[in-house]
């Protein structure tokens, strides 16, 4: 990671894996990434190139996909207003994402344009539109009963979101979206909020509804979340999360206790469980349960 001047950052990595049972030249067992970003107040630009080899296997790492090359670019123009008493800044952004396999065959492409309006009271209004291409090597089930067929798909969508400033006791983001989706259409409405009950206690409710109308059928998916945050002291906090996912028919919950017993050193106690809500009349069946205790200690030299 290299920082030049105030707003220029360059990042990169090169990594190779050597795992038993895999073979091939170094370029197939390696991955590299380079990124350049200029993040000025009025202008912004970013470019990234990422390559993941066919045999690259990080073992304890995580890969979203294998054997691909990605080129991503973004340009931004964000003028501030000098005369308006309500509007602070306009932002215009364009971005382009291009992903191929290592043979150069296009797999994913997205072109997106965004307009963002920022108000003096910290509220924000965003509008974006995108055009997408996706090549699926095989069909997959997106929700039970609905299958996205293999092949080339071209689709696009339109979204708008309004974010209420964090200075409000009730804040959050309301999102609306509609457009084509693979071989059909998708409409979305969602809310992710923050309720400041007191300086020490807050609630983060959220809900997302998607209506899918595809050539193979129609379905409505629901994702409901609620997070509770309680600050017992400056070094001690308790948080809980409850989430229902209609697509997977699951109800999951977790409770976490965190204590920073000295600067940079923490103790975590976490309980979580997952339950199956499918075809149940009573309380959902328990699928998994975990209880974890983790302690970290920072030594300074």
Backbone bond lengths (Angstrom), bond angles and torsions (degrees), N, CA, C in turn:
res aa  C-N    CA-C-N  psi(-1)  N-CA   C-N-CA  omega(-1)  CA-C   N-CA-C  phi
1 X - - - 1.458 - - 1.522 108.23 -
2 X 1.323 116.70 126.78 1.460 121.49 -178.49 1.526 109.01 -131.91
3 X 1.321 116.20 128.96 1.460 122.40 179.09 1.521 108.83 -111.35
4 X 1.336 116.12 125.03 1.449 122.51 178.87 1.524 108.68 -115.27
5 X 1.317 115.87 134.31 1.461 120.84 -179.74 1.528 108.88 56.33
6 X 1.355 117.85 -141.75 1.456 120.17 -175.47 1.528 112.42 -102.04
7 X 1.331 117.25 -31.08 1.456 120.03 -170.53 1.531 114.05 -123.52
8 X 1.319 118.84 8.82 1.459 121.66 -176.82 1.526 109.67 -110.65
9 X 1.330 115.74 125.67 1.462 121.85 -178.68 1.527 108.66 -131.62
10 X 1.324 116.31 135.10 1.461 122.23 173.66 1.523 108.39 -123.76
11 X 1.320 116.38 132.43 1.460 121.33 -179.02 1.520 109.23 -132.84
12 X 1.309 115.85 155.36 1.452 118.91 177.45 1.507 111.72 -172.83
13 X 1.332 115.46 162.08 1.459 119.90 173.70 1.522 108.90 -153.60
14 X 1.305 114.28 158.54 1.467 122.44 169.37 1.512 106.73 -137.77
15 X 1.333 116.64 130.16 1.457 120.82 -178.18 1.521 107.98 -143.76
16 X 1.320 115.74 144.04 1.458 121.59 177.45 1.520 109.22 -132.17
17 X 1.323 116.40 148.92 1.464 121.74 179.65 1.522 109.90 -116.46
18 X 1.311 114.97 148.04 1.464 121.58 177.68 1.520 106.61 -134.67
19 X 1.324 115.92 92.29 1.458 121.80 -173.11 1.512 109.94 -112.73
20 X 1.315 116.33 140.11 1.450 120.18 178.24 1.516 112.20 -57.72
21 X 1.319 116.59 133.77 1.450 121.16 -179.98 1.510 114.19 94.45
22 X 1.336 118.30 -9.21 1.460 121.80 177.59 1.525 108.72 -110.21
23 X 1.306 114.74 149.76 1.453 120.13 179.19 1.511 108.49 -147.29
24 X 1.321 115.59 174.76 1.451 120.14 179.35 1.511 110.61 127.68
25 X 1.326 116.74 169.35 1.467 120.30 179.81 1.522 111.45 -65.93
26 X 1.325 114.98 163.93 1.460 121.02 -175.82 1.516 111.62 -59.39
27 X 1.337 119.07 -37.64 1.461 120.57 -176.48 1.531 111.87 -63.95
28 X 1.339 117.74 -26.05 1.457 120.15 178.49 1.523 111.98 -85.12
29 X 1.318 117.65 -17.78 1.467 121.79 179.58 1.518 111.93 -102.91
30 X 1.319 118.10 14.71 1.454 120.96 -173.95 1.528 111.16 -127.07
31 X 1.319 114.30 168.58 1.460 122.86 175.28 1.520 107.77 -145.17
32 X 1.325 116.20 143.02 1.463 119.22 176.45 1.516 109.38 -144.72
33 X 1.312 114.41 157.87 1.458 121.66 -177.60 1.511 109.85 -149.19
34 X 1.316 116.34 138.60 1.456 122.47 174.10 1.512 109.50 -133.83
35 X 1.316 116.42 138.75 1.465 121.05 -177.87 1.524 109.97 -142.38
36 X 1.320 115.31 137.78 1.456 122.26 174.89 1.519 108.08 -126.65
37 X 1.341 116.64 133.60 1.467 120.11 -177.87 1.521 110.41 -140.70
38 X 1.322 115.01 132.78 1.460 122.63 169.83 1.521 107.17 -115.23
39 X 1.325 117.82 118.71 1.461 122.55 -172.59 1.518 111.22 -120.18
40 X 1.336 116.93 56.13 1.445 120.59 176.21 1.516 111.70 -71.56
41 X 1.321 116.05 167.96 1.460 119.98 -178.83 1.522 111.29 -70.79
42 X 1.330 118.79 -40.15 1.462 122.09 -176.45 1.528 112.23 -93.12
43 X 1.326 116.81 -36.51 1.461 121.39 -179.08 1.528 109.32 -124.88
44 X 1.324 114.85 150.99 1.453 120.55 176.65 1.511 110.38 -148.38
45 X 1.314 116.09 148.71 1.461 121.47 178.43 1.522 108.63 -152.64
46 X 1.331 114.18 146.86 1.461 119.30 179.78 1.521 109.05 -150.75
47 X 1.328 115.33 139.41 1.466 120.64 174.11 1.520 108.63 -139.35
48 X 1.338 115.23 138.61 1.464 120.86 -179.10 1.522 109.35 -138.28
49 X 1.336 115.41 138.42 1.461 121.83 171.79 1.526 108.02 -126.80
50 X 1.331 115.82 128.62 1.467 121.80 -177.57 1.521 108.56 -132.56
51 X 1.331 115.95 134.61 1.459 121.84 176.88 1.526 108.95 -129.61
52 X 1.328 116.07 134.17 1.461 122.65 174.33 1.521 107.91 -125.30
53 X 1.312 117.22 120.27 1.457 122.11 -177.20 1.521 113.18 -70.27
54 X 1.322 114.65 163.55 1.460 121.01 -175.92 1.531 111.80 -64.21
55 X 1.320 117.55 -35.35 1.467 120.86 -175.93 1.525 112.44 -107.57
56 X 1.330 117.90 9.94 1.461 120.07 179.84 1.522 109.64 -67.43
57 X 1.326 116.87 125.65 1.461 122.75 -175.99 1.518 109.06 -137.48
58 X 1.340 119.17 100.25 1.466 120.56 -175.78 1.520 114.05 -76.79
59 X 1.329 119.70 -7.61 1.462 124.50 178.40 1.531 112.19 62.79
60 X 1.317 118.25 -75.06 1.465 119.55 -178.34 1.527 111.62 -91.76
61 X 1.321 117.65 3.86 1.453 121.02 177.86 1.514 111.10 -95.63
62 X 1.341 115.44 -167.70 1.454 121.09 -177.88 1.512 109.18 -139.45
63 X 1.354 115.69 133.15 1.449 121.74 177.72 1.518 109.43 -123.91
64 X 1.346 117.28 130.58 1.461 120.48 175.24 1.525 111.37 -71.34
65 X 1.326 117.07 -33.09 1.466 121.89 177.40 1.509 107.97 -156.73
66 X 1.335 116.82 164.90 1.455 121.97 -176.20 1.520 110.38 -117.93
67 X 1.331 114.99 157.39 1.464 122.94 172.86 1.522 111.89 52.81
68 X 1.343 116.85 68.81 1.458 120.28 -179.63 1.521 110.61 -150.44
69 X 1.323 114.21 164.66 1.460 123.18 171.73 1.519 108.27 -125.93
70 X 1.330 116.15 135.08 1.454 120.78 -178.52 1.523 109.84 -125.48
71 X 1.344 115.38 133.23 1.457 123.01 171.23 1.523 107.88 -122.64
72 X 1.319 114.99 124.74 1.466 120.47 -177.03 1.519 109.10 -130.86
73 X 1.337 116.87 134.49 1.452 121.65 178.49 1.516 111.42 -136.78
74 X 1.321 115.96 147.94 1.463 121.82 179.96 1.519 109.80 -145.80
75 X 1.333 116.63 138.61 1.457 123.93 174.69 1.518 108.58 -127.87
76 X 1.333 116.21 141.74 1.465 121.28 -177.46 1.525 110.78 -138.39
77 X 1.329 115.26 140.53 1.459 122.97 173.41 1.520 107.41 -129.78
78 X 1.356 117.32 117.37 1.466 122.46 -171.66 1.528 110.92 -129.89
79 X 1.325 118.72 77.87 1.467 120.12 178.74 1.524 111.85 -76.34
80 X 1.308 116.11 141.51 1.458 121.98 173.80 1.524 109.80 -91.47
81 X 1.324 116.13 149.49 1.458 120.99 178.48 1.527 109.59 -92.71
82 X 1.315 116.20 140.70 1.461 121.01 -178.10 1.518 112.75 -103.46
83 X 1.328 117.87 -16.24 1.471 120.02 -173.54 1.525 113.13 -115.44
84 X 1.324 119.05 -23.47 1.462 120.76 -175.63 1.526 110.83 -73.78
85 X 1.331 116.39 138.28 1.447 121.64 177.78 1.529 112.45 -89.84
86 X 1.331 116.95 -6.01 1.463 120.49 -178.89 1.526 112.30 -116.41
87 X 1.323 117.54 -37.67 1.458 121.57 -173.63 1.526 110.15 -97.52
88 X 1.313 116.24 129.09 1.465 122.00 179.53 1.525 112.51 -94.39
89 X 1.349 116.58 -42.45 1.463 119.15 -173.12 1.523 110.76 -156.43
90 X 1.344 115.14 145.18 1.456 123.16 168.20 1.532 107.76 -106.96
91 X 1.322 116.65 143.59 1.461 120.21 176.46 1.524 109.36 -133.20
92 X 1.341 115.15 130.56 1.456 121.80 176.35 1.527 107.48 -120.41
93 X 1.330 116.84 124.96 1.453 121.35 -177.05 1.525 110.61 -130.45
94 X 1.302 115.88 142.47 1.466 122.48 169.88 1.524 107.04 -129.71
95 X 1.320 116.39 139.94 1.458 120.82 178.77 1.517 110.08 -142.58
96 X 1.318 114.83 151.71 1.464 121.62 -176.96 1.517 108.48 -139.32
97 X 1.333 115.78 126.34 1.460 122.65 -179.03 1.523 108.16 -120.44
98 X 1.350 116.92 126.70 1.455 121.65 -173.67 1.517 108.16 -135.61
99 X 1.350 116.66 117.65 1.463 121.69 -175.97 1.518 108.71 -126.23
100 X 1.333 115.97 127.65 1.459 122.38 176.09 1.519 109.42 -124.21
101 X 1.326 115.32 165.04 1.460 117.51 170.17 1.523 108.52 -80.78
102 X 1.322 116.97 178.34 1.461 119.49 -175.48 1.517 113.44 -71.35
103 X 1.332 117.14 -6.65 1.462 121.05 174.61 1.526 111.99 -95.72
104 X 1.329 117.04 -0.18 1.452 121.11 178.39 1.510 115.09 91.00
105 X 1.338 119.27 5.90 1.458 122.32 179.39 1.533 109.37 -81.97
106 X 1.336 116.40 128.28 1.458 121.12 -177.66 1.520 110.67 -65.42
107 X 1.351 116.20 130.57 1.458 121.73 177.04 1.521 111.77 -112.01
108 X 1.334 117.23 -44.76 1.457 121.87 -176.94 1.525 109.48 -140.99
109 X 1.324 116.00 138.74 1.463 120.69 175.70 1.521 108.49 -146.85
110 X 1.331 115.88 136.86 1.465 121.00 177.14 1.523 109.43 -140.57
111 X 1.315 116.23 129.60 1.467 123.46 171.89 1.524 106.84 -116.78
112 X 1.336 116.05 128.88 1.457 120.03 -171.84 1.515 110.70 -139.02
113 X 1.316 116.04 138.63 1.459 122.77 174.39 1.512 110.12 -122.27
114 X 1.329 116.92 137.70 1.463 121.92 -175.00 1.519 110.53 -134.43
115 X 1.331 115.56 137.28 1.463 121.90 170.86 1.523 107.83 -120.86
116 X 1.341 116.31 129.05 1.460 121.31 -178.24 1.529 109.40 -126.97
117 X 1.311 115.61 130.83 1.465 122.22 179.93 1.523 108.40 -114.05
118 X 1.327 116.46 120.90 1.467 121.65 -177.84 1.525 109.11 -110.72
119 X 1.336 115.88 127.52 1.461 121.83 -178.46 1.524 110.46 -96.33
120 X 1.329 116.17 162.68 1.466 120.80 -179.84 1.527 112.35 -65.35
121 X 1.338 117.79 -25.32 1.467 119.77 179.33 1.532 112.36 -87.11
122 X 1.360 117.37 12.24 1.467 124.99 176.87 1.521 113.83 79.57
123 X 1.328 119.16 1.58 1.455 120.26 170.71 1.531 109.25 -69.31
124 X 1.342 116.60 151.99 1.455 121.35 178.73 1.527 109.85 -138.01
125 X 1.346 115.17 142.47 1.455 121.65 175.77 1.519 107.77 -124.25
126 X 1.323 116.95 128.57 1.460 121.95 -175.18 1.523 110.24 -125.93
127 X 1.341 115.70 137.87 1.460 123.16 173.49 1.525 107.21 -128.86
128 X 1.328 117.33 132.21 1.467 119.38 176.22 1.522 110.19 -143.70
129 X 1.309 114.71 152.09 1.456 122.51 177.50 1.520 107.87 -136.52
130 X 1.322 116.93 145.44 1.461 120.48 -176.47 1.518 110.62 -142.19
131 X 1.337 114.22 154.65 1.454 123.03 172.01 1.518 107.68 -123.85
132 X 1.342 116.15 133.33 1.457 120.70 -171.58 1.524 111.59 -129.02
133 X 1.325 113.53 150.60 1.467 122.08 171.06 1.521 107.73 -131.39
134 X 1.319 116.17 134.95 1.459 120.53 179.26 1.524 108.83 -141.38
135 X 1.339 116.27 126.45 1.455 121.18 174.39 1.525 108.43 -104.60
136 X 1.329 116.27 117.36 1.456 121.49 -178.60 1.526 109.42 -101.15
137 X 1.325 118.15 119.83 1.468 119.93 178.91 1.520 112.64 -71.14
138 X 1.328 117.11 -20.62 1.464 120.87 177.86 1.523 108.72 -153.10
139 X 1.316 115.86 158.04 1.458 120.51 -179.79 1.528 110.11 -73.97
140 X 1.337 115.75 158.32 1.462 119.48 177.47 1.525 109.20 -148.29
141 X 1.319 115.39 157.65 1.458 122.40 179.97 1.518 108.68 -93.22
142 X 1.340 115.86 116.90 1.458 119.51 -178.14 1.521 111.28 -84.38
143 X 1.319 117.65 -38.27 1.464 124.36 169.39 1.525 105.75 -140.56
144 X 1.317 118.04 158.10 1.466 119.00 -179.45 1.532 112.00 -53.89
145 X 1.326 116.03 123.08 1.452 121.46 179.28 1.505 115.16 95.32
146 X 1.340 118.46 -11.65 1.466 122.09 -179.74 1.518 109.46 -118.91
147 X 1.329 115.93 123.03 1.460 121.94 -176.31 1.517 109.62 -117.03
148 X 1.350 115.99 132.06 1.461 121.88 172.39 1.525 106.89 -91.43
149 X 1.329 118.74 118.72 1.467 119.83 -175.79 1.524 111.74 -73.81
150 X 1.320 116.37 157.67 1.452 121.34 176.64 1.519 109.65 -70.67
151 X 1.343 115.06 163.57 1.452 120.14 179.76 1.517 111.89 121.15
152 X 1.320 116.26 -168.31 1.459 122.96 -179.22 1.528 110.15 -92.83
153 X 1.334 115.05 133.26 1.465 120.76 -179.01 1.526 108.70 -128.91
154 X 1.325 115.63 133.34 1.468 122.91 175.53 1.523 108.19 -122.66
155 X 1.318 116.36 126.39 1.461 119.88 -177.18 1.521 108.94 -155.29
156 X 1.318 116.50 168.40 1.457 121.48 -179.53 1.514 110.27 -153.63
157 X 1.328 116.14 161.47 1.459 119.17 -179.69 1.520 110.81 -145.06
158 X 1.322 114.31 168.51 1.463 124.00 179.22 1.515 107.48 -131.77
159 X 1.335 116.79 131.19 1.463 121.38 -178.23 1.524 109.74 -135.82
160 X 1.322 114.46 147.85 1.455 120.58 172.41 1.518 108.43 -138.16
161 X 1.312 116.41 145.75 1.461 121.19 -177.76 1.519 109.17 -144.34
162 X 1.315 115.65 142.33 1.465 121.12 174.62 1.515 108.18 -121.51
163 X 1.330 115.27 124.84 1.460 121.85 -178.40 1.518 109.33 -110.82
164 X 1.324 116.16 120.53 1.453 121.50 178.07 1.522 109.63 -81.72
165 X 1.327 116.93 139.09 1.451 122.26 -175.09 1.518 113.44 -60.35
166 X 1.352 118.10 148.77 1.471 121.19 -176.92 1.521 113.61 -69.93
167 X 1.345 118.09 -9.13 1.455 119.28 178.91 1.529 112.01 -73.30
168 X 1.340 117.85 -14.73 1.453 121.71 179.83 1.528 110.44 -78.79
169 X 1.324 115.96 149.63 1.456 119.34 175.79 1.537 110.71 -66.60
170 X 1.344 116.30 -35.23 1.453 122.03 173.96 1.518 108.24 -115.24
171 X 1.316 116.83 110.18 1.457 121.38 -178.42 1.520 108.59 -128.80
172 X 1.334 115.54 -175.40 1.451 119.83 -179.81 1.512 111.53 141.38
173 X 1.327 116.35 -170.71 1.459 122.76 -176.27 1.523 109.64 -130.80
174 X 1.326 115.94 129.09 1.458 123.29 175.27 1.526 107.54 -105.45
175 X 1.335 117.47 130.12 1.457 122.57 -175.37 1.522 110.84 -125.20
176 X 1.337 116.66 136.96 1.456 123.85 173.40 1.523 108.02 -128.97
177 X 1.316 117.02 139.11 1.455 120.03 179.98 1.513 111.59 -152.93
178 X 1.326 116.20 150.09 1.448 121.63 176.56 1.521 108.95 -156.50
179 X 1.330 115.48 158.79 1.457 119.00 178.51 1.503 111.47 155.53
180 X 1.325 115.10 178.83 1.462 120.09 176.29 1.528 109.65 -73.06
181 X 1.327 115.22 155.00 1.461 120.49 -175.25 1.519 108.20 -149.92
182 X 1.334 117.48 105.78 1.456 123.16 -175.61 1.530 109.40 52.01
183 X 1.333 119.36 -111.70 1.461 120.87 -177.68 1.532 111.69 -103.79
184 X 1.321 117.72 27.74 1.459 121.33 179.70 1.509 111.02 -160.83
185 X 1.347 116.24 -144.22 1.455 122.09 -179.29 1.527 109.60 -133.90
186 X 1.337 114.28 158.76 1.457 121.81 177.30 1.522 109.03 -139.91
187 X 1.323 116.19 134.53 1.464 122.38 174.33 1.516 107.82 -122.12
188 X 1.330 116.22 137.48 1.468 121.12 -173.53 1.514 110.72 -133.29
189 X 1.313 115.68 140.90 1.450 122.22 170.69 1.527 107.05 -139.40
190 X 1.323 116.20 137.00 1.451 118.95 -176.53 1.507 112.92 -153.93
191 X 1.310 115.02 158.98 1.466 121.88 175.55 1.518 108.44 -144.53
192 X 1.312 115.31 131.77 1.462 122.25 173.69 1.509 107.00 -128.92
193 X 1.338 117.02 115.40 1.458 120.23 -168.80 1.511 114.24 -120.74
194 X 1.318 113.86 175.22 1.458 123.05 175.87 1.517 107.84 -144.28
195 X 1.338 115.90 119.80 1.460 122.19 179.25 1.524 107.73 -113.54
196 X 1.333 116.44 114.09 1.468 121.89 177.80 1.525 108.64 -86.89
197 X 1.332 116.56 93.11 1.454 120.59 179.15 1.521 110.27 -68.87
198 X 1.319 116.90 -40.38 1.460 123.82 177.07 1.517 107.31 -155.11
199 X 1.333 118.53 171.36 1.471 119.06 177.55 1.527 113.70 -59.75
200 X 1.330 117.52 -19.74 1.461 120.89 -178.02 1.526 114.01 -105.45
201 X 1.336 117.47 -15.29 1.459 120.39 -172.96 1.525 110.14 -130.64
202 X 1.333 116.50 129.95 1.462 121.91 179.40 1.525 110.11 -140.24
203 X 1.337 114.80 156.22 1.463 123.04 179.42 1.517 108.03 -125.81
204 X 1.340 117.10 136.14 1.460 122.02 179.33 1.527 109.74 -121.42
205 X 1.345 117.79 85.87 1.461 119.47 177.97 1.526 111.04 -80.84
206 X 1.323 116.30 155.50 1.457 120.60 178.26 1.510 111.36 -158.25
207 X 1.333 116.26 145.21 1.452 121.74 176.41 1.522 108.95 -149.66
208 X 1.321 116.74 138.96 1.463 123.03 177.28 1.523 108.47 -135.00
209 X 1.346 115.46 126.80 1.452 122.27 177.89 1.521 108.79 -117.66
210 X 1.314 116.96 130.99 1.458 122.86 176.11 1.525 109.45 -124.44
211 X 1.340 114.76 131.56 1.461 120.86 174.86 1.514 108.56 -109.68
212 X 1.342 116.24 113.34 1.453 122.71 -177.87 1.519 109.55 -102.64
213 X 1.326 116.16 125.74 1.464 122.40 174.17 1.521 107.43 -123.33
214 X 1.333 115.99 99.32 1.446 122.49 -176.31 1.524 110.36 -113.43
215 X 1.315 115.39 171.29 1.462 119.32 179.93 1.519 111.94 -66.55
216 X 1.340 117.00 -21.56 1.463 121.15 -179.14 1.522 112.75 -96.18
217 X 1.341 117.91 0.86 1.452 120.47 179.02 1.512 111.70 144.51
218 X 1.329 115.56 -171.56 1.462 122.14 -178.08 1.525 109.40 -134.26
219 X 1.326 116.02 153.43 1.463 120.92 179.42 1.514 109.03 -161.01
220 X 1.320 115.56 156.06 1.462 122.83 174.80 1.524 108.42 -119.51
221 X 1.322 116.89 126.33 1.464 121.26 179.49 1.524 109.64 -109.14
222 X 1.311 115.68 147.06 1.467 121.90 -177.80 1.514 109.64 -132.56
223 X 1.309 115.94 132.45 1.458 122.36 173.87 1.526 107.66 -128.16
224 X 1.327 116.24 117.37 1.460 122.23 -177.90 1.524 108.31 -120.19
225 X 1.318 116.66 129.03 1.460 121.42 178.74 1.528 109.89 -131.96
226 X 1.308 115.38 154.96 1.458 121.15 173.44 1.527 108.52 -152.56
227 X 1.321 115.36 122.37 1.461 121.17 -179.25 1.527 108.84 -116.28
228 X 1.331 115.48 137.23 1.462 122.71 177.44 1.524 108.88 -115.18
229 X 1.329 117.04 134.87 1.465 122.46 -179.61 1.522 108.83 -127.64
230 X 1.321 116.16 124.90 1.454 122.18 179.31 1.520 109.20 -128.23
231 X 1.331 116.48 118.07 1.462 122.07 176.40 1.522 109.05 -92.66
232 X 1.333 116.41 108.48 1.455 120.78 178.87 1.521 111.30 -76.85
233 X 1.332 115.96 -33.03 1.460 122.10 176.66 1.518 106.87 -161.26
234 X 1.325 116.35 -176.20 1.457 119.56 178.78 1.525 112.03 -67.00
235 X 1.338 117.74 -20.92 1.469 121.73 -177.97 1.526 113.07 -112.43
236 X 1.329 118.12 -0.22 1.455 120.33 -171.71 1.522 110.20 -136.59
237 X 1.353 116.33 133.02 1.455 120.96 -177.77 1.518 110.71 -148.35
238 X 1.337 115.01 152.21 1.459 122.73 175.45 1.521 107.49 -127.40
239 X 1.338 117.40 134.49 1.457 121.65 177.45 1.518 109.93 -136.65
240 X 1.326 115.73 148.40 1.452 121.42 179.40 1.515 110.50 -135.06
241 X 1.329 116.68 148.40 1.459 121.74 -179.69 1.514 108.99 -134.84
242 X 1.350 115.76 131.94 1.452 123.07 174.83 1.516 107.59 -125.58
243 X 1.350 118.06 128.42 1.459 121.74 -175.21 1.520 110.86 -140.35
244 X 1.363 114.56 134.18 1.466 121.51 174.99 1.512 108.82 -118.49
245 X 1.347 116.08 129.62 1.456 123.03 -179.58 1.530 107.76 -123.17
246 X 1.355 115.93 110.68 1.464 118.91 -177.42 1.518 111.81 -70.74
247 X 1.332 117.95 -29.36 1.465 120.54 -178.56 1.521 111.41 -64.28
248 X 1.325 116.29 -44.97 1.461 121.00 179.87 1.523 112.81 -92.67
249 X 1.352 116.89 -3.55 1.470 122.19 -178.47 1.521 110.81 54.63
250 X 1.338 115.50 50.07 1.462 120.36 -177.24 1.524 110.98 -126.96
251 X 1.303 114.92 148.16 1.454 123.49 171.74 1.519 106.61 -125.97
252 X 1.325 116.66 116.60 1.466 120.43 -176.85 1.518 109.83 -121.96
253 X 1.328 114.80 150.01 1.460 121.30 -179.06 1.515 109.19 -145.25
254 X 1.321 115.20 149.06 1.460 120.00 176.61 1.520 108.98 -148.57
255 X 1.315 114.88 152.70 1.464 122.62 177.64 1.518 108.04 -136.47
256 X 1.349 116.66 127.22 1.463 120.47 -175.31 1.527 110.50 -127.80
257 X 1.322 114.71 134.68 1.467 122.59 174.39 1.531 108.00 -114.60
258 X 1.321 116.53 129.83 1.474 121.40 -179.70 1.519 109.16 -128.15
259 X 1.336 115.35 130.96 1.465 121.66 178.22 1.525 107.89 -132.42
260 X 1.306 116.43 117.47 1.465 122.10 174.31 1.532 107.16 -89.33
261 X 1.338 115.31 89.98 1.457 119.86 -171.42 1.513 113.09 -75.65
262 X 1.345 116.80 -15.53 1.447 122.52 169.55 1.517 106.79 -156.73
263 X 1.339 119.80 157.28 1.465 121.03 -175.51 1.528 112.41 -53.80
264 X 1.332 116.45 122.43 1.452 122.01 179.48 1.512 115.44 83.37
265 X 1.328 118.21 -1.16 1.464 122.68 -179.07 1.522 109.35 -122.12
266 X 1.346 116.65 131.75 1.459 120.97 -171.69 1.520 111.52 -131.81
267 X 1.333 113.69 155.07 1.450 122.87 169.35 1.521 107.62 -122.35
268 X 1.359 116.88 126.36 1.455 122.69 178.61 1.527 109.29 -117.74
269 X 1.323 116.04 136.63 1.462 122.99 171.35 1.523 106.44 -128.01
270 X 1.339 116.62 118.78 1.459 121.24 -172.10 1.524 110.48 -129.95
271 X 1.327 114.77 131.18 1.468 121.37 172.75 1.525 108.40 -120.67
272 X 1.327 117.70 137.27 1.464 120.95 177.59 1.518 109.68 -149.79
273 X 1.330 115.43 151.81 1.459 120.11 173.81 1.527 109.47 -148.08
274 X 1.325 115.39 157.40 1.448 123.01 177.31 1.509 110.40 -126.61
275 X 1.343 116.26 139.87 1.458 120.60 -175.65 1.520 110.56 -130.97
276 X 1.318 115.19 149.66 1.460 122.68 -178.97 1.521 108.84 -97.14
277 X 1.350 116.90 121.45 1.469 121.66 -178.40 1.528 112.30 -98.41
278 X 1.327 118.75 5.15 1.460 121.93 -174.24 1.535 110.36 -77.99
279 X 1.325 114.67 127.30 1.473 122.33 174.50 1.527 112.30 53.65
280 X 1.332 115.43 43.89 1.455 118.80 178.34 1.522 109.75 -120.91
281 X 1.345 115.49 137.85 1.462 120.71 176.90 1.517 110.29 -93.70
282 X 1.320 117.22 -41.10 1.448 121.10 179.52 1.520 112.30 -89.03
283 X 1.348 114.98 -148.23 1.460 119.94 -179.30 1.526 109.08 -70.92
284 X 1.339 118.35 139.88 1.478 121.07 -175.93 1.529 112.36 -58.00
285 X 1.328 115.38 144.56 1.461 121.80 -179.72 1.518 111.24 -68.41
286 X 1.323 116.61 142.34 1.451 122.41 176.64 1.525 110.33 -74.81
287 X 1.353 116.86 129.09 1.457 122.49 178.92 1.527 110.88 -105.05
288 X 1.316 117.26 -44.36 1.465 120.60 179.02 1.520 109.47 -151.18
289 X 1.326 114.45 157.37 1.470 121.34 179.98 1.517 108.44 -149.17
290 X 1.314 116.99 136.18 1.467 121.08 178.38 1.523 109.75 -134.87
291 X 1.335 113.89 148.13 1.461 121.91 173.92 1.522 106.98 -136.18
292 X 1.323 116.53 119.26 1.465 121.58 -172.08 1.522 109.62 -127.43
293 X 1.316 115.46 136.48 1.471 122.65 171.48 1.522 107.40 -121.21
294 X 1.331 116.16 126.96 1.462 120.72 -177.81 1.528 108.71 -134.08
295 X 1.317 115.49 135.08 1.457 121.61 178.42 1.518 109.45 -128.77
296 X 1.305 116.41 137.48 1.464 122.10 175.70 1.519 108.53 -124.23
297 X 1.322 115.22 150.32 1.478 121.04 179.76 1.526 107.96 -137.86
298 X 1.290 116.97 127.73 1.452 123.19 179.43 1.520 109.99 -103.60
299 X 1.333 116.20 124.20 1.462 121.86 173.80 1.525 108.96 -105.35
300 X 1.264 117.68 129.57 1.448 123.03 178.38 1.527 110.05 -106.69
301 X 1.344 116.12 134.68 1.471 120.34 -177.93 1.536 108.98 -114.43
